[in-house]
């Protein structure tokens, strides 16, 4: 007795789907490639890893300096 049943797979096409699946898929793929090219993120200096490390070092140095003033 199997504990897990295998999922069934069905090849169902919509009733009113056109036969231009290949053209539609190529069109979607070309649109996606175009979107990827045009939507480049602008890299900010504040979010760069180098800036984050510098801020972390500055905070640690500040904490070290301020710990000298504790009694």
Secondary structure, DSSP 8 states (H G I E B T S, - for coil): --SS----------TT--S-HHHHHHHHHHHHHHHHHH------GGGSHHHHHHHHHHHHHHHHHHHTT--
